[in-house]
Amino acid sequence: MSALPEKQGPLPARFAIGIALAISGCVTAPPPRTPPAIDPQATHESPAPQPPKGVYYKDDGPDAKPRSNLDSIPDAQPKAEALHRYANRPYAVFGKNYVPAKSRAPYRARGVASWYGKKFHGERTSSGEIYDMYAMTAAHPTLPIPGYVRVTRLSNNKSVVVRVNDRGPFHGNRLIDLSYAAAYKLGFLDEGSAQVEVEAILPGERAIAKPGSTEAVAASIDVGAPAAVGNPVAGKAEPPAPIYLQFGAFATRAKADELLAKLRIKLGGMGALGDALQIFLKDGLYRVHAGPYSSRDSALVAAGKIKSRAAITPVLTVR
C-alpha cells in the first residue's frame, strides 16, 4: 500500500467522471470514493435485459471471466489498527455533509447493501489502498476507517466479515457498498442489492459464528452469574482481557442512567445478571455494560438469554 502524502494528492482516476466533490473541514482529507450515476434502467423495478439483472453502478459489473474460487476467499480477519489520519475527516458529497466517527463504538443498522466491481478494481480507495474486487472489503459513509463489520443478509441469514476501507455509497437509501467477493458470498450478485444488517466488530473482538448458530443455542441456556476474573498465575501467560456486554454509549451520564434503570427493570428476574449492570466512562462516552465474563462463550450465552427474554441485543466488547 502506498503511503499517503501530507498534502492532498491528485484525485483518483474514477473522479474523471465529472462528479463535483467538496471536502468540508480540512482540504488535506483524501476524497471518498464517489460512484458514478446509477443507470435508471438498472433497477429492481426495471431490471437490465442482460445478466446480472440487478442494481450496480453504471458501466460496472463482474469480470468477463471472474475467478472460479470465490467460495474459498476467507473473510476479513479483524485486528487492532490505528485510525487513518485523513479518511475520517468530515466531507461533503452531492451537497450532503458527512461526519465520520473518530472513535470506534458499537454500531448496528439495517438497510440496503449494494456492490461494486470491475469499474473500480485497481483504483484507490479513501484510505489510499487499492480496491480489489476479490478482497473482503466494504465502503461506508461514516464508520471509522479502517474498521471491521459483520454483514448479514436478512433473507438467507448468510454472514460475512469485511474490512471497511472506503467511503460510500452516496445514492438513495443504500447503507453499505460491498466488494464483488463479499456480495457473491452473500448471494446477491444477480439482484445487485439486498437487505442486510451491519454490525461493527470492535477491537479485541473476534469474528463470531454466523447469526442463527451460537446465539440461537445460547438463548435456550440459563445464564449464571458473570464469572469472576482472577489474578494472573505466576509463571503463566496473562489471561485474555475480560469481556463485557455493552447496551449503549452516551455523551451524558443522565442518558446512561436512564438506560441502566430500564435494563434493571427488564432484566430484574435474571438473577445476578441484573446486579452486574454498570456504567463505565471511556473515550468521553458513558457506556452501559454487564460483566465481566471470562470467556466469549459465556458472554454469548448471556447475550442470547437477554435477547430471548427482553428483545435487547447487546454487543460484545473488552476493556
N, C-alpha and C positions, 0 to 999 in steps of 0.2 A: 504494500500500500504506500502510495506516495505521501510524503509529509505535506501538510497544508502550509502555505506561506503566511507570514504575519499580516500581509495586506491581501485584500481580495484579489484573486487571480481572474483569469478570463472565464466567462460563463461557460458552462458545459455546452457541448455541441447541440444538445437537444433544445436549447433555448433559441436556436436559429429559426424555430417555427414562428417566431414573431409575437409570443405572448409577453406582454409587459409585466415585469415583476418588480415591485418596490419592497425593499427590505427596510422595515422600520427599526428605530433604535440605533444600531451601530452598523456602519457600512462595511465593516470587515467580516460580518457573518456570511458564510457561504450560502448561496441561494438554494432553497429546497427544490426538489425535482418537481417541475411543473409539467404535467401531462398535456398532450395536445387535445384539441377539441374532440368531443365524442361524436362519432358518426350517428346522426339521428335515426338512420336506418338500422343501426346495430343495437337494438334494444330488445328487452324481453317482450314488449308488446309487438314489435315488428322485427323478428329475427332476420339476420342476413341469410340469403339463399344458400350460401356455401358454408360448410362446417369450418371452424367451430361456429355455432349459430348464436352464441350469446354475446354479452357485452364485454368488449375490451377496447383499448384505446385505438383510435383510428389509425390505420396502416400498421397496427401491431398484430401480434398473434404468435403462434408456435413456430419453431423452425420447420423448414420443409422436410427435414429428416431429423426429428427430435431423438434424443438419446433413448436407448431401449432399456436402461437400467434405473429408471426413475424410482421404482419401489425400493431400491437399495440405498437411496440417498438418506443419510441419517439426519434426524432433527438437529437443530442448533443446540449446542451444549452450553447452558448458562455458566458464566464465570464473572468474577468481580472485575469491573473495568471502570476506569475513570471516565467521567462525562466529557464529551467532546468540547473543546474550547470555544468553538464557533457555532456549531449546529443547533445549539439550544437557545439562541438569541431570538427575540421577537422578530416577526417578519409579516409581510402582507402579500396576499395573492388575490387577484380579481377584486380588489377593493376591500377585502376582508382581512382583519388583523388576527394573527395567531400568536399566542404567548406560550411557548413550550415550557414544560415543567423543568425546574432547575434542580430538583432532587427526586429521588425515587420514592414512590409511595404506593400503597395498594390501589389497584385500578381494575375495574371490571365494567364492561359495557357490551351491549348488543347492537348490532347494526349490519350493514351490507359490506361484504368483502368483495373486492374485485382483484384482478391480477394484471401484471404487465410482463411482456416477454421480449421478443427479439428486437423490437424497435429501440429499446433502451439497453439491451445487452451490450456490455463493454463501455457504457457511459459512466461518468462519475455520479455518485450519489451525494446527498447533502453532507455526508460525513467525509467526503473525499475518496471513499473506497469505490472500487469498480463494481458496477452492478453485474451480477452473474445470475442469469435466469434459472440456473440449475443449482443454486445455493438456497438454503432455507432462510430467507430474509424477508423483510417487510418494510413498508413505509407507513408512517402515521403522522398526522399534523402536529401533535403536541407532546407525545410521550418522549421521555428523555432518550437521547442518542449518545452512546449505544445503550440498548436495553433488550430485554427478552420477554416475550409474551407467549402464552398458550392460546391458540386459536382453535375453537371447536365449532364445527359445522352443526347447526341445530337439527337439520333434517336427518342426518345419519349418525350423529354423535362421534364422528371421526375427529381426531385432535392432532395438532402438530405444534411443535415449539419452534419459533422463528426468532431471529435477531433483528431488531429494529435499527436500521442504519440510514434511513432516508425519510424525506418529508413527502406528504401526500396522503390520500387523494384529496383533490380540491373540487370535486364535482358532486352535485346533488347531495344525497343522503349517505354517501359512502363513508364507512368508518375506517377501513384499512385497505391498503394495497398489498397483495402477496406476490411473491415470486412465482414464476411458472411452475417450479417444482412443488412449492407448497400448495398451490391450487390443485395440482394433479393429485397430491396425496389426500386432499380433502374431497376430491371427486367433482369439482365444478368447472373444469376446463371448458367443456362444451357450453354450459349455461353462461359462463362469463362472470357471474356473480352469485353470491349465496348469503343467506342469513347466518351470522356467526356470533359467538361470544368471545370476547377478547379479555384475557386476564393477565395482568403483569406478573412476572416472576421476579421477586425481589432478590437482592444479593444474599447469598447464604442458603437460598432455597435450591432444591433440585427439581428437575422436570419430573413430576409425578405421573403415575399411570393415567391413561385416558379416562375422562369422566365416564361414569357408569360402571366402573370396576371397583376400585378401592373404596370410594366414598359410599357407593351403594351398599357394599357389605358392611361398612362401618356404621351405617345408620341403624342396623339391627343389633348392635352390640351395646351393652351397658357401658356408661362412662364412669370410670372411677375417679378418684382424686388425682390431680396432676402430680406426676412423680417428683419427688424431691431431688434436687440437684446436689450431688455430693462433691466434696473437695477432690482434686486430682490425687491419685495414688502415687506416692513417691516411686520413681524408677519406671513409671509407665507414661505413655503418651497422654497428653492432656485431652479430656473428653471433649466432644463437639459442643458448640455453643447451645444453650437451651433454646427450645422452640416455643413460640407463643402463638396464640390465635389473635389476630387483630380484627376488630369490628368497625373501626373508623378512626380517622385522624382529623383534628380540627385546629383552627388557628386560635380559638379561645377556649379557656378552661370551662366556661359555662356550658358550651355545646357538648363537650366531652362528659361533663357531669350529667347532663340531660340524657345522653345515650346510656351512660352507666346505670342510671336509675331505671330506665326502661328495660335494660337487659336483666337486671336483678329481679324484676317482676316476671319477665318471660321465662327466665331460667331458674326461678326460685325453687322449683321442685326437682332440680337436678343435683341436689346434694352439694358436694364440695366444689363443684364447678362454679356455682354462683359465688362462693367465697373467694375463688381465685381471680375474679374480675378486678382490674386495677387500671389506673391512668398513669401513663408513662410519657414524660416530656423528652422529645428528641427532635433535633433539627427544627426547633421552633414550632412543632406541632404536638398537641396533646393527643396521645394515642390510647385508645381503649383496648386493653389486652386481657387475655386469660392465659394462665400458665404459671410457671414454666412446665414444659413437657420434656422428658429426657430423650425422646426419640420422635422421629417423624410419624411413625406408625401410630403411636399413642395420641399424637396431636390430630391425625386424620380420623381416628376413632371418635375423638371428642367433637371434631368439626362435623362429622357425619351425623352424630346424635343431635347436635344443635340444629342442623339443617332439617332433620326429620321432625324435631319437636317444635321448633319456633320459626321455621321458614326463614332462617338467617344463615347466610353463607359467609363465615369468616375466612380470612386468608392467613396462610402460614407465614411467619416471619421469625427472624432471630434478632437478638440484641446483646 
